Amino acid sequence: MVRSSCKPMDKLKAKRKEKGFTQSQLAEMVGVVQNSISQYEAGVCFPKRDTIVKLAEVLECDVGELI
């Protein structure tokens, strides 16, 4: 996990809110804990490749729209 040097995933937060999901709901659908979603959105850490793919599937968008 990379700390504090990642840029926030503002697009992830925007897509999550657009779909009407809470961080907890999205985390459950993707298979991570809520704190992970919070950290991704804040730029504290960056998700693994497979997690990004799952996020894109759940949020019905391309991976490129999230990063």
C-alpha positions in Angstrom: 0.0 0.0 0.0 1.4 3.4 -1.0 0.7 6.1 1.6 0.2 9.8 1.1 1.7 10.1 -2.3 -1.4 9.0 -4.2 -3.7 11.5 -5.8 -7.3 11.2 -4.5 -9.7 9.2 -6.7 -12.2 12.0 -7.0 -13.8 10.3 -10.0 -14.4 7.2 -7.8 -16.3 9.3 -5.3 -18.2 11.1 -8.0 -19.3 7.8 -9.6 -20.2 6.3 -6.2 -22.4 9.2 -5.4 -23.9 9.3 -8.9 -25.0 5.6 -8.4 -26.3 6.5 -4.9 -24.0 4.1 -3.0 -22.5 4.7 0.4 -18.9 3.8 0.9 -20.1 0.8 2.9 -22.4 -0.4 0.2 -19.8 -0.1 -2.5 -17.2 -1.8 -0.3 -19.5 -4.8 0.3 -20.2 -5.1 -3.5 -16.5 -5.0 -4.3 -15.3 -7.2 -1.5 -13.3 -4.7 0.5 -13.8 -3.0 3.8 -15.4 0.5 4.0 -12.2 2.0 5.2 -10.5 0.9 1.9 -13.0 2.9 -0.1 -12.5 5.9 2.1 -8.7 5.6 1.7 -9.0 5.3 -2.1 -11.2 8.4 -2.3 -8.8 10.4 -0.1 -5.7 9.3 -1.9 -4.2 7.6 1.2 -3.7 4.4 -0.9 -4.5 3.1 -4.3 -6.6 0.0 -5.0 -5.0 -3.2 -6.6 -5.7 -3.8 -10.2 -8.4 -6.4 -9.6 -10.2 -4.1 -7.2 -10.2 -1.3 -9.7 -11.8 -3.7 -12.3 -14.4 -4.7 -9.7 -15.1 -1.0 -8.9 -15.6 -0.3 -12.6 -18.0 -3.2 -13.0 -20.1 -2.3 -10.0 -20.1 1.4 -11.0 -20.8 0.5 -14.7 -18.0 2.5 -16.1 -14.6 2.0 -17.7 -11.5 1.7 -15.5 -10.2 4.8 -17.2 -13.1 6.8 -15.9 -12.0 6.0 -12.3 -8.3 6.8 -12.5 
